[in-house]
Amino acid sequence: MDFFLIDVDTIKCSIPYSKVQDYERQIDRLANLILDSEGIINPVFVKKIGSNSYELVYGEIEYYAMIKVGKIDP
């Protein structure tokens, strides 16, 4: 298994935010943890669907926390 960094903007998530909205506090907490540690703690799993595009396979909460981090600290 290979691990590498990719830009969150290249990830497509099939689960809309409305489906994870009940986890808002967890998303906020994780976003703050990512900011404090200067990196994501739990990696997301993606599959490559194009030359520079990926589909989220696992890690919806982490994905939306990363999106929130981008809004807090671009």
N, CA, C and O atoms as a GROMACS GRO file, in nm:
protein
  296
    1MET      N    1   0.085  -0.118   0.000
    1MET     CA    2   0.000   0.000   0.000
    1MET      C    3   0.089   0.123   0.000
    1MET      O    4   0.182   0.134   0.080
    2ASP      N    5   0.060   0.215  -0.090
    2ASP     CA    6   0.137   0.339  -0.099
    2ASP      C    7   0.062   0.452  -0.030
    2ASP      O    8  -0.061   0.461  -0.038
    3PHE      N    9   0.137   0.537   0.037
    3PHE     CA   10   0.082   0.656   0.099
    3PHE      C   11   0.145   0.778   0.036
    3PHE      O   12   0.266   0.780   0.011
    4PHE      N   13   0.064   0.880   0.008
    4PHE     CA   14   0.118   1.002  -0.048
    4PHE      C   15   0.021   1.116  -0.019
    4PHE      O   16  -0.096   1.093   0.012
    5LEU      N   17   0.070   1.236  -0.030
    5LEU     CA   18  -0.011   1.355  -0.006
    5LEU      C   19  -0.076   1.400  -0.136
    5LEU      O   20  -0.013   1.403  -0.242
    6ILE      N   21  -0.203   1.436  -0.125
    6ILE     CA   22  -0.274   1.491  -0.240
    6ILE      C   23  -0.351   1.614  -0.193
    6ILE      O   24  -0.380   1.628  -0.074
    7ASP      N   25  -0.384   1.699  -0.285
    7ASP     CA   26  -0.461   1.819  -0.254
    7ASP      C   27  -0.606   1.780  -0.230
    7ASP      O   28  -0.665   1.706  -0.308
    8VAL      N   29  -0.663   1.829  -0.122
    8VAL     CA   30  -0.801   1.795  -0.087
    8VAL      C   31  -0.898   1.837  -0.198
    8VAL      O   32  -1.005   1.778  -0.211
    9ASP      N   33  -0.862   1.936  -0.277
    9ASP     CA   34  -0.948   1.981  -0.388
    9ASP      C   35  -0.959   1.878  -0.499
    9ASP      O   36  -1.047   1.888  -0.584
   10THR      N   37  -0.871   1.779  -0.500
   10THR     CA   38  -0.875   1.676  -0.604
   10THR      C   39  -0.960   1.556  -0.562
   10THR      O   40  -0.974   1.460  -0.638
   11ILE      N   41  -1.018   1.562  -0.441
   11ILE     CA   42  -1.098   1.450  -0.389
   11ILE      C   43  -1.246   1.479  -0.409
   11ILE      O   44  -1.295   1.587  -0.374
   12LYS      N   45  -1.315   1.382  -0.465
   12LYS     CA   46  -1.460   1.391  -0.479
   12LYS      C   47  -1.523   1.301  -0.373
   12LYS      O   48  -1.485   1.184  -0.358
   13CYS      N   49  -1.620   1.355  -0.301
   13CYS     CA   50  -1.689   1.279  -0.198
   13CYS      C   51  -1.833   1.257  -0.241
   13CYS      O   52  -1.905   1.354  -0.269
   14SER      N   53  -1.876   1.132  -0.246
   14SER     CA   54  -2.013   1.102  -0.290
   14SER      C   55  -2.114   1.121  -0.177
   14SER      O   56  -2.235   1.119  -0.202
   15ILE      N   57  -2.066   1.140  -0.054
   15ILE     CA   58  -2.156   1.159   0.059
   15ILE      C   59  -2.171   1.310   0.083
   15ILE      O   60  -2.074   1.377   0.117
   16PRO      N   61  -2.291   1.362   0.066
   16PRO     CA   62  -2.310   1.506   0.086
   16PRO      C   63  -2.294   1.545   0.234
   16PRO      O   64  -2.314   1.463   0.324
   17TYR      N   65  -2.258   1.670   0.255
   17TYR     CA   66  -2.238   1.719   0.391
   17TYR      C   67  -2.362   1.700   0.477
   17TYR      O   68  -2.351   1.675   0.597
   18SER      N   69  -2.479   1.710   0.418
   18SER     CA   70  -2.604   1.695   0.494
   18SER      C   71  -2.613   1.558   0.561
   18SER      O   72  -2.681   1.544   0.663
   19LYS      N   73  -2.545   1.458   0.507
   19LYS     CA   74  -2.546   1.324   0.566
   19LYS      C   75  -2.456   1.312   0.689
   19LYS      O   76  -2.475   1.223   0.771
   20VAL      N   77  -2.358   1.401   0.702
   20VAL     CA   78  -2.266   1.396   0.817
   20VAL      C   79  -2.286   1.514   0.911
   20VAL      O   80  -2.210   1.532   1.006
   21GLN      N   81  -2.387   1.594   0.885
   21GLN     CA   82  -2.411   1.715   0.963
   21GLN      C   83  -2.432   1.685   1.111
   21GLN      O   84  -2.403   1.769   1.196
   22ASP      N   85  -2.483   1.567   1.144
   22ASP     CA   86  -2.503   1.529   1.284
   22ASP      C   87  -2.370   1.518   1.359
   22ASP      O   88  -2.368   1.518   1.482
   23TYR      N   89  -2.261   1.509   1.286
   23TYR     CA   90  -2.128   1.496   1.346
   23TYR      C   91  -2.054   1.629   1.348
   23TYR      O   92  -1.931   1.631   1.353
   24GLU      N   93  -2.127   1.739   1.344
   24GLU     CA   94  -2.067   1.873   1.335
   24GLU      C   95  -1.965   1.899   1.446
   24GLU      O   96  -1.857   1.951   1.420
   25ARG      N   97  -1.999   1.863   1.569
   25ARG     CA   98  -1.904   1.886   1.680
   25ARG      C   99  -1.778   1.804   1.662
   25ARG      O  100  -1.668   1.852   1.688
   26GLN      N  101  -1.793   1.681   1.617
   26GLN     CA  102  -1.676   1.596   1.593
   26GLN      C  103  -1.592   1.653   1.479
   26GLN      O  104  -1.469   1.650   1.485
   27ILE      N  105  -1.656   1.703   1.376
   27ILE     CA  106  -1.584   1.764   1.263
   27ILE      C  107  -1.508   1.888   1.310
   27ILE      O  108  -1.392   1.906   1.274
   28ASP      N  109  -1.573   1.972   1.390
   28ASP     CA  110  -1.507   2.092   1.444
   28ASP      C  111  -1.387   2.055   1.531
   28ASP      O  112  -1.280   2.114   1.519
   29ARG      N  113  -1.407   1.957   1.618
   29ARG     CA  114  -1.298   1.913   1.707
   29ARG      C  115  -1.180   1.859   1.626
   29ARG      O  116  -1.065   1.890   1.655
   30LEU      N  117  -1.211   1.778   1.526
   30LEU     CA  118  -1.105   1.722   1.442
   30LEU      C  119  -1.035   1.830   1.361
   30LEU      O  120  -0.913   1.825   1.343
   31ALA      N  121  -1.110   1.928   1.312
   31ALA     CA  122  -1.049   2.039   1.237
   31ALA      C  123  -0.951   2.114   1.326
   31ALA      O  124  -0.841   2.148   1.282
   32ASN      N  125  -0.990   2.141   1.450
   32ASN     CA  126  -0.898   2.209   1.543
   32ASN      C  127  -0.776   2.124   1.574
   32ASN      O  128  -0.666   2.176   1.588
   33LEU      N  129  -0.795   1.994   1.586
   33LEU     CA  130  -0.682   1.903   1.611
   33LEU      C  131  -0.587   1.903   1.493
   33LEU      O  132  -0.465   1.901   1.511
   34ILE      N  133  -0.641   1.905   1.372
   34ILE     CA  134  -0.557   1.910   1.252
   34ILE      C  135  -0.476   2.040   1.251
   34ILE      O  136  -0.356   2.039   1.220
   35LEU      N  137  -0.540   2.152   1.284
   35LEU     CA  138  -0.470   2.280   1.289
   35LEU      C  139  -0.361   2.280   1.396
   35LEU      O  140  -0.251   2.328   1.372
   36ASP      N  141  -0.392   2.226   1.513
   36ASP     CA  142  -0.294   2.223   1.623
   36ASP      C  143  -0.175   2.135   1.592
   36ASP      O  144  -0.062   2.168   1.628
   37SER      N  145  -0.199   2.023   1.526
   37SER     CA  146  -0.090   1.929   1.498
   37SER      C  147  -0.024   1.954   1.363
   37SER      O  148   0.075   1.890   1.328
   38GLU      N  149  -0.080   2.049   1.286
   38GLU     CA  150  -0.028   2.085   1.154
   38GLU      C  151  -0.032   1.967   1.057
   38GLU      O  152   0.055   1.952   0.972
   39GLY      N  153  -0.134   1.885   1.070
   39GLY     CA  154  -0.152   1.773   0.978
   39GLY      C  155  -0.266   1.683   1.023
   39GLY      O  156  -0.305   1.684   1.139
   40ILE      N  157  -0.317   1.607   0.930
   40ILE     CA  158  -0.428   1.518   0.961
   40ILE      C  159  -0.378   1.398   1.040
   40ILE      O  160  -0.270   1.345   1.013
   41ILE      N  161  -0.455   1.357   1.137
   41ILE     CA  162  -0.417   1.247   1.226
   41ILE      C  163  -0.455   1.113   1.163
   41ILE      O  164  -0.372   1.022   1.154
   42ASN      N  165  -0.579   1.102   1.119
   42ASN     CA  166  -0.629   0.980   1.055
   42ASN      C  167  -0.638   1.004   0.905
   42ASN      O  168  -0.716   1.088   0.861
   43PRO      N  169  -0.560   0.933   0.826
   43PRO     CA  170  -0.565   0.956   0.682
   43PRO      C  171  -0.697   0.909   0.623
   43PRO      O  172  -0.763   0.821   0.678
   44VAL      N  173  -0.735   0.968   0.513
   44VAL     CA  174  -0.852   0.922   0.438
   44VAL      C  175  -0.803   0.823   0.332
   44VAL      O  176  -0.687   0.823   0.293
   45PHE      N  177  -0.894   0.740   0.288
   45PHE     CA  178  -0.861   0.644   0.182
   45PHE      C  179  -0.933   0.686   0.056
   45PHE      O  180  -1.054   0.710   0.056
   46VAL      N  181  -0.859   0.693  -0.051
   46VAL     CA  182  -0.913   0.735  -0.180
   46VAL      C  183  -0.872   0.636  -0.288
   46VAL      O  184  -0.779   0.558  -0.271
   47LYS      N  185  -0.945   0.641  -0.399
   47LYS     CA  186  -0.900   0.565  -0.517
   47LYS      C  187  -0.888   0.663  -0.631
   47LYS      O  188  -0.966   0.758  -0.644
   48LYS      N  189  -0.790   0.639  -0.713
   48LYS     CA  190  -0.763   0.727  -0.826
   48LYS      C  191  -0.868   0.704  -0.934
   48LYS      O  192  -0.896   0.591  -0.972
   49ILE      N  193  -0.928   0.815  -0.982
   49ILE     CA  194  -1.029   0.803  -1.087
   49ILE      C  195  -0.991   0.882  -1.212
   49ILE      O  196  -1.063   0.878  -1.312
   50GLY      N  197  -0.880   0.951  -1.206
   50GLY     CA  198  -0.832   1.029  -1.320
   50GLY      C  199  -0.687   1.064  -1.298
   50GLY      O  200  -0.626   1.021  -1.200
   51SER      N  201  -0.631   1.140  -1.390
   51SER     CA  202  -0.489   1.174  -1.379
   51SER      C  203  -0.458   1.254  -1.254
   51SER      O  204  -0.350   1.240  -1.196
   52ASN      N  205  -0.551   1.339  -1.211
   52ASN     CA  206  -0.531   1.418  -1.090
   52ASN      C  207  -0.663   1.430  -1.014
   52ASN      O  208  -0.696   1.537  -0.961
   53SER      N  209  -0.738   1.321  -1.008
   53SER     CA  210  -0.865   1.323  -0.934
   53SER      C  211  -0.883   1.189  -0.862
   53SER      O  212  -0.841   1.084  -0.909
   54TYR      N  213  -0.947   1.200  -0.746
   54TYR     CA  214  -0.962   1.085  -0.658
   54TYR      C  215  -1.104   1.081  -0.605
   54TYR      O  216  -1.172   1.183  -0.597
   55GLU      N  217  -1.148   0.961  -0.568
   55GLU     CA  218  -1.278   0.943  -0.506
   55GLU      C  219  -1.257   0.895  -0.363
   55GLU      O  220  -1.177   0.804  -0.338
   56LEU      N  221  -1.328   0.956  -0.270
   56LEU     CA  222  -1.316   0.918  -0.130
   56LEU      C  223  -1.377   0.780  -0.109
   56LEU      O  224  -1.492   0.756  -0.148
   57VAL      N  225  -1.302   0.691  -0.048
   57VAL     CA  226  -1.349   0.557  -0.018
   57VAL      C  227  -1.386   0.546   0.130
   57VAL      O  228  -1.487   0.484   0.164
   58TYR      N  229  -1.306   0.607   0.215
   58TYR     CA  230  -1.329   0.602   0.360
   58TYR      C  231  -1.274   0.728   0.425
   58TYR      O  232  -1.166   0.775   0.390
   59GLY      N  233  -1.348   0.783   0.520
   59GLY     CA  234  -1.300   0.897   0.596
   59GLY      C  235  -1.381   1.023   0.573
   59GLY      O  236  -1.325   1.132   0.558
   60GLU      N  237  -1.513   1.008   0.570
   60GLU     CA  238  -1.599   1.124   0.544
   60GLU      C  239  -1.582   1.233   0.650
   60GLU      O  240  -1.575   1.351   0.616
   61ILE      N  241  -1.575   1.196   0.776
   61ILE     CA  242  -1.559   1.294   0.885
   61ILE      C  243  -1.426   1.368   0.868
   61ILE      O  244  -1.420   1.490   0.880
   62GLU      N  245  -1.320   1.293   0.842
   62GLU     CA  246  -1.189   1.352   0.822
   62GLU      C  247  -1.188   1.443   0.700
   62GLU      O  248  -1.127   1.550   0.702
   63TYR      N  249  -1.255   1.401   0.594
   63TYR     CA  250  -1.263   1.480   0.472
   63TYR      C  251  -1.328   1.616   0.500
   63TYR      O  252  -1.275   1.720   0.462
   64TYR      N  253  -1.442   1.614   0.566
   64TYR     CA  254  -1.511   1.739   0.594
   64TYR      C  255  -1.436   1.823   0.698
   64TYR      O  256  -1.448   1.945   0.698
   65ALA      N  257  -1.360   1.759   0.785
   65ALA     CA  258  -1.274   1.835   0.877
   65ALA      C  259  -1.163   1.906   0.798
   65ALA      O  260  -1.130   2.020   0.827
   66MET      N  261  -1.107   1.838   0.698
   66MET     CA  262  -1.004   1.902   0.614
   66MET      C  263  -1.061   2.020   0.537
   66MET      O  264  -0.994   2.122   0.522
   67ILE      N  265  -1.184   2.006   0.488
   67ILE     CA  266  -1.250   2.115   0.418
   67ILE      C  267  -1.266   2.234   0.513
   67ILE      O  268  -1.240   2.348   0.475
   68LYS      N  269  -1.307   2.206   0.637
   68LYS     CA  270  -1.325   2.313   0.736
   68LYS      C  271  -1.193   2.380   0.768
   68LYS      O  272  -1.188   2.502   0.783
   69VAL      N  273  -1.085   2.303   0.778
   69VAL     CA  274  -0.953   2.359   0.803
   69VAL      C  275  -0.916   2.457   0.692
   69VAL      O  276  -0.862   2.564   0.719
   70GLY      N  277  -0.944   2.420   0.568
   70GLY     CA  278  -0.915   2.507   0.455
   70GLY      C  279  -0.989   2.640   0.462
   70GLY      O  280  -0.940   2.742   0.414
   71LYS      N  281  -1.108   2.638   0.522
   71LYS     CA  282  -1.187   2.760   0.537
   71LYS      C  283  -1.135   2.844   0.652
   71LYS      O  284  -1.139   2.967   0.646
   72ILE      N  285  -1.086   2.778   0.757
   72ILE     CA  286  -1.034   2.849   0.875
   72ILE      C  287  -0.897   2.909   0.847
   72ILE      O  288  -0.870   3.024   0.879
   73ASP      N  289  -0.810   2.828   0.786
   73ASP     CA  290  -0.672   2.869   0.763
   73ASP      C  291  -0.629   2.829   0.623
   73ASP      O  292  -0.565   2.726   0.604
   74PRO      N  293  -0.665   2.912   0.523
   74PRO     CA  294  -0.633   2.878   0.385
   74PRO      C  295  -0.483   2.879   0.364
   74PRO      O  296  -0.436   2.853   0.253
   0.00000   0.00000   0.00000
